[in-house]
Amino acid sequence: DAMKRSVVGIWSCKRCKRTVAGGAWVYATTAAASVRSAVRRLREVKEQ
């Protein structure tokens, strides 16, 4: 996995040089998964 934790809640990707906010100890959180699911569902509804 290319994502490495820089400091608490800040993650950096070695491959694409991207820095993002995430969970304190793991990159993906359950709250983030819920948001991604809701956004995906809303996009599908919008496309119809």
N, CA and C atoms as a LAMMPS dump frame, in Angstrom:
ITEM: TIMESTEP
0
ITEM: NUMBER OF ATOMS
144
ITEM: BOX BOUNDS ff ff ff
-5.0000000000000000e+02 5.0000000000000000e+02
-5.0000000000000000e+02 5.0000000000000000e+02
-5.0000000000000000e+02 5.0000000000000000e+02
ITEM: ATOMS id mol type element x y z
1 1 1 N 0.844 -1.191 0
2 1 2 C 0 0 0
3 1 3 C 0.884 1.247 0
4 2 1 N 0.572 2.186 -0.85
5 2 2 C 1.388 3.386 -0.99
6 2 3 C 1.021 4.462 0.031
7 3 1 N -0.145 4.345 0.675
8 3 2 C -0.558 5.359 1.646
9 3 3 C 0.182 5.15 2.961
10 4 1 N 0.838 6.202 3.405
11 4 2 C 1.548 6.169 4.682
12 4 3 C 1.079 7.337 5.528
13 5 1 N 0.98 7.114 6.831
14 5 2 C 0.528 8.166 7.731
15 5 3 C 1.68 9.112 8.019
16 6 1 N 1.488 10.406 7.74
17 6 2 C 2.504 11.42 8.031
18 6 3 C 2.425 11.811 9.503
19 7 1 N 1.266 12.257 9.912
20 7 2 C 0.949 12.577 11.309
21 7 3 C -0.476 12.091 11.542
22 8 1 N -0.994 12.261 12.748
23 8 2 C -2.335 11.772 13.062
24 8 3 C -3.362 12.398 12.122
25 9 1 N -4.019 11.566 11.324
26 9 2 C -5.079 12.026 10.435
27 9 3 C -4.631 12.53 9.076
28 10 1 N -3.331 12.617 8.816
29 10 2 C -2.82 13.083 7.527
30 10 3 C -2.09 11.928 6.852
31 11 1 N -2.496 11.617 5.621
32 11 2 C -1.953 10.493 4.878
33 11 3 C -1.34 10.97 3.581
34 12 1 N -0.213 10.381 3.198
35 12 2 C 0.475 10.743 1.961
36 12 3 C 0.656 9.505 1.093
37 13 1 N 0.456 9.692 -0.213
38 13 2 C 0.645 8.611 -1.179
39 13 3 C 2.016 8.779 -1.817
40 14 1 N 2.827 7.738 -1.745
41 14 2 C 4.168 7.802 -2.334
42 14 3 C 4.112 7.801 -3.853
43 15 1 N 3.146 7.064 -4.44
44 15 2 C 3.058 6.962 -5.898
45 15 3 C 2.639 8.265 -6.557
46 16 1 N 1.535 8.852 -6.104
47 16 2 C 0.997 10.032 -6.792
48 16 3 C 1.324 11.341 -6.071
49 17 1 N 2.065 11.277 -4.971
50 17 2 C 2.472 12.469 -4.21
51 17 3 C 1.276 13.268 -3.699
52 18 1 N 0.204 12.581 -3.353
53 18 2 C -1.01 13.234 -2.885
54 18 3 C -1.079 13.165 -1.369
55 19 1 N -1.576 14.218 -0.738
56 19 2 C -1.756 14.251 0.707
57 19 3 C -3.234 14.455 0.997
58 20 1 N -3.804 13.597 1.845
59 20 2 C -5.232 13.66 2.142
60 20 3 C -5.468 13.492 3.637
61 21 1 N -6.661 13.901 4.078
62 21 2 C -7.069 13.686 5.464
63 21 3 C -7.789 12.352 5.548
64 22 1 N -7.583 11.649 6.63
65 22 2 C -8.232 10.358 6.821
66 22 3 C -8.403 10.088 8.298
67 23 1 N -8.503 8.836 8.649
68 23 2 C -8.646 8.465 10.044
69 23 3 C -7.325 8.613 10.784
70 24 1 N -7.393 8.608 12.1
71 24 2 C -6.194 8.796 12.915
72 24 3 C -5.215 7.632 12.774
73 25 1 N -5.739 6.406 12.793
74 25 2 C -4.844 5.253 12.773
75 25 3 C -4.981 4.407 11.523
76 26 1 N -6.115 4.473 10.849
77 26 2 C -6.317 3.781 9.579
78 26 3 C -6.83 4.795 8.57
79 27 1 N -6.458 4.612 7.299
80 27 2 C -6.84 5.584 6.269
81 27 3 C -8.353 5.637 6.069
82 28 1 N -8.983 4.478 5.924
83 28 2 C -10.424 4.422 5.669
84 28 3 C -11.176 4.245 6.979
85 29 1 N -12.178 5.081 7.198
86 29 2 C -13.006 4.979 8.395
87 29 3 C -14.41 4.544 8
88 30 1 N -15.187 4.09 8.966
89 30 2 C -16.558 3.676 8.668
90 30 3 C -17.404 4.873 8.245
91 31 1 N -17.152 6.036 8.823
92 31 2 C -17.893 7.24 8.425
93 31 3 C -17.593 7.597 6.974
94 32 1 N -16.342 7.488 6.575
95 32 2 C -15.968 7.788 5.189
96 32 3 C -16.62 6.801 4.227
97 33 1 N -16.715 5.55 4.619
98 33 2 C -17.366 4.547 3.772
99 33 3 C -18.845 4.876 3.597
100 34 1 N -19.489 5.35 4.648
101 34 2 C -20.901 5.74 4.562
102 34 3 C -21.085 6.917 3.62
103 35 1 N -20.194 7.886 3.701
104 35 2 C -20.273 9.063 2.831
105 35 3 C -20.054 8.665 1.382
106 36 1 N -19.054 7.822 1.118
107 36 2 C -18.803 7.376 -0.254
108 36 3 C -20.019 6.648 -0.824
109 37 1 N -20.655 5.827 -0.001
110 37 2 C -21.843 5.101 -0.438
111 37 3 C -22.982 6.063 -0.772
112 38 1 N -23.198 7.055 0.075
113 38 2 C -24.266 8.031 -0.161
114 38 3 C -23.994 8.849 -1.419
115 39 1 N -22.758 9.265 -1.621
116 39 2 C -22.4 10.05 -2.806
117 39 3 C -22.599 9.219 -4.065
118 40 1 N -22.181 7.964 -4.023
119 40 2 C -22.357 7.088 -5.184
120 40 3 C -23.845 6.921 -5.509
121 41 1 N -24.663 6.709 -4.481
122 41 2 C -26.1 6.537 -4.685
123 41 3 C -26.723 7.811 -5.271
124 42 1 N -26.328 8.981 -4.776
125 42 2 C -26.857 10.244 -5.296
126 42 3 C -26.438 10.478 -6.742
127 43 1 N -25.211 10.105 -7.091
128 43 2 C -24.763 10.241 -8.484
129 43 3 C -25.572 9.348 -9.408
130 44 1 N -25.87 8.128 -8.957
131 44 2 C -26.663 7.21 -9.77
132 44 3 C -28.07 7.754 -9.99
133 45 1 N -28.666 8.34 -8.955
134 45 2 C -30.003 8.915 -9.076
135 45 3 C -29.972 10.107 -10.022
136 46 1 N -28.942 10.913 -9.935
137 46 2 C -28.817 12.102 -10.785
138 46 3 C -28.687 11.719 -12.257
139 47 1 N -27.989 10.629 -12.555
140 47 2 C -27.767 10.197 -13.934
141 47 3 C -29.025 9.637 -14.583
142 48 1 N -29.976 9.184 -13.793
143 48 2 C -31.193 8.573 -14.353
144 48 3 C -32.155 9.596 -14.881
